[in-house]
Structures are given as C-alpha cells and as structure tokens.
C-alpha cells in the first residue's frame, strides 16, 4: 500500500497524527507498526 497525498494517518499505539505531503510507494510507520489512514470527519448538519 502506498501513502496518499493529503491524507492523514494515525498511530494506533501512541495516537500520533501525520499528514502526508508527498505521495510515494512507501508505508508510514510509528511504534514499529504501520499507521492507519484516518477517516474523514463528518460535518454537522446545517438544519
């Protein structure tokens, strides 16, 4: 899996957040584990 430009990654162990500023074929690691891509935040409804 390659890292994706503009996506945020979060470490499941220590909670570190990383923003990818340059896409590539590598994988982002923290605490000897692969970092998980963070899902987009939901916006509140405008009702």
N, CA, C and O of each residue as an XYZ file, in Angstrom:
188
protein
N       0.847     -1.180      0.000
C       0.000      0.000      0.000
C       0.891      1.241      0.000
O       1.851      1.308      0.767
N       0.594      2.198     -0.828
C       1.388      3.417     -0.877
C       0.713      4.511     -0.059
O      -0.498      4.487      0.158
N       1.516      5.468      0.389
C       0.932      6.589      1.117
C       0.288      7.553      0.121
O       0.753      7.685     -1.011
N      -0.778      8.220      0.545
C      -1.575      9.049     -0.346
C      -1.453     10.519      0.031
O      -1.575     10.883      1.200
N      -1.213     11.349     -0.959
C      -1.048     12.785     -0.770
C      -2.304     13.406     -0.160
O      -3.413     13.173     -0.639
N      -2.126     14.192      0.890
C      -3.225     14.903      1.522
C      -4.004     14.102      2.544
O      -4.930     14.632      3.157
N      -3.661     12.852      2.744
C      -4.370     12.006      3.713
C      -3.683     12.075      5.061
O      -2.474     12.287      5.149
N      -4.472     11.893      6.113
C      -3.946     11.878      7.474
C      -3.843     10.438      7.958
O      -4.719      9.613      7.699
N      -2.763     10.158      8.659
C      -2.517      8.830      9.209
C      -2.387      8.951     10.710
O      -1.859      9.945     11.209
N      -2.872      7.929     11.454
C      -2.814      7.962     12.904
C      -2.228      6.663     13.429
O      -2.568      5.574     12.966
N      -1.338      6.802     14.407
C      -0.744      5.639     15.077
C      -1.751      5.099     16.089
O      -2.274      5.850     16.912
N      -2.017      3.805     16.025
C      -2.978      3.191     16.940
C      -2.395      2.970     18.328
O      -3.137      2.728     19.280
N      -1.062      3.052     18.454
C      -0.405      2.822     19.741
C      -0.298      4.120     20.549
O      -0.767      4.189     21.685
N       0.326      5.155     19.952
C       0.580      6.388     20.702
C      -0.327      7.555     20.297
O      -0.352      8.578     20.981
N      -1.076      7.417     19.189
C      -2.018      8.456     18.786
C      -1.422      9.568     17.942
O      -2.103     10.557     17.673
N      -0.176      9.439     17.518
C       0.460     10.455     16.691
C      -0.280     10.605     15.360
O      -0.624      9.610     14.722
N      -0.524     11.859     14.944
C      -1.161     12.141     13.669
C      -0.123     12.648     12.683
O       0.749     13.436     13.047
N      -0.210     12.197     11.428
C       0.723     12.591     10.385
C      -0.057     12.967      9.137
O      -0.988     12.263      8.746
N       0.320     14.080      8.509
C      -0.269     14.496      7.249
C       0.719     14.198      6.143
O       1.875     14.612      6.228
N       0.300     13.494      5.112
C       1.173     13.121      4.005
C       1.291     14.301      3.047
O       0.295     14.740      2.472
N       2.498     14.810      2.877
C       2.739     15.957      1.996
C       3.427     15.571      0.701
O       3.588     16.408     -0.187
N       3.840     14.302      0.580
C       4.469     13.824     -0.647
C       4.127     12.352     -0.818
O       4.527     11.517     -0.006
N       3.387     12.036     -1.876
C       2.969     10.659     -2.117
C       4.155      9.812     -2.535
O       5.133     10.326     -3.079
N       4.069      8.521     -2.282
C       5.145      7.623     -2.654
C       4.741      6.186     -2.488
O       3.606      5.884     -2.117
N       5.675      5.295     -2.763
C       5.372      3.872     -2.690
C       5.664      3.285     -1.314
O       5.419      2.099     -1.091
N       6.174      4.075     -0.403
C       6.497      3.584      0.931
C       5.287      3.532      1.837
O       4.182      3.904      1.443
N       5.508      3.065      3.063
C       4.458      2.964      4.058
C       4.912      3.728      5.296
O       6.083      3.657      5.671
N       4.006      4.452      5.928
C       4.339      5.240      7.117
C       4.259      4.337      8.344
O       3.258      3.651      8.554
N       5.337      4.340      9.165
C       5.404      3.512     10.365
C       5.601      4.383     11.598
O       6.232      5.438     11.534
N       5.054      3.930     12.718
C       5.261      4.556     14.020
C       5.121      3.438     15.062
O       4.258      2.572     14.923
N       5.941      3.452     16.076
C       5.915      2.425     17.135
C       6.012      1.020     16.538
O       5.359      0.094     17.019
N       6.826      0.860     15.490
C       7.057     -0.415     14.812
C       5.795     -1.029     14.211
O       5.740     -2.241     14.002
N       4.774     -0.202     13.929
C       3.547     -0.660     13.281
C       3.199      0.293     12.148
O       3.562      1.469     12.174
N       2.487     -0.233     11.150
C       2.028      0.593     10.039
C       0.910      1.515     10.530
O      -0.002      1.077     11.232
N       0.989      2.795     10.154
C      -0.033      3.749     10.578
C      -1.290      3.584      9.729
O      -1.205      3.339      8.526
N      -2.452      3.718     10.356
C      -3.739      3.559      9.678
C      -4.201      4.897      9.122
O      -4.006      5.943      9.741
N      -4.818      4.849      7.941
C      -5.354      6.068      7.347
C      -6.567      6.513      8.154
O      -7.405      5.690      8.523
N      -6.664      7.810      8.429
C      -7.739      8.342      9.241
C      -8.936      8.663      8.345
O      -8.782      9.267      7.284
N     -10.105      8.260      8.773
C     -11.326      8.519      8.016
C     -11.678     10.008      8.075
O     -11.377     10.671      9.068
N     -12.310     10.540      7.024
C     -12.728     11.955      7.045
C     -13.719     12.229      8.155
O     -14.532     11.374      8.503
N     -13.647     13.413      8.701
C     -14.563     13.800      9.769
C     -15.909     14.193      9.166
O     -15.964     14.819      8.107
N     -16.964     13.832      9.830
C     -18.305     14.194      9.365
C     -18.616     15.618      9.783
O     -18.312     16.031     10.903
N     -19.217     16.354      8.887
C     -19.632     17.716      9.190
C     -21.003     17.704      9.835
O     -21.827     16.850      9.507
N     -21.271     18.636     10.750
C     -22.612     18.689     11.348
C     -23.642     19.110     10.314
O     -23.331     19.843      9.375
N     -24.842     18.652     10.489
C     -25.888     19.016      9.529
C     -26.224     20.501      9.664
O     -26.042     21.095     10.727
N     -26.703     21.077      8.599
C     -26.986     22.527      8.596
C     -28.463     22.813      8.779
O     -28.961     23.841      8.319
N     -29.170     21.910      9.448
C     -30.609     22.097      9.666
C     -30.888     23.227     10.615
O     -32.048     23.517     10.905
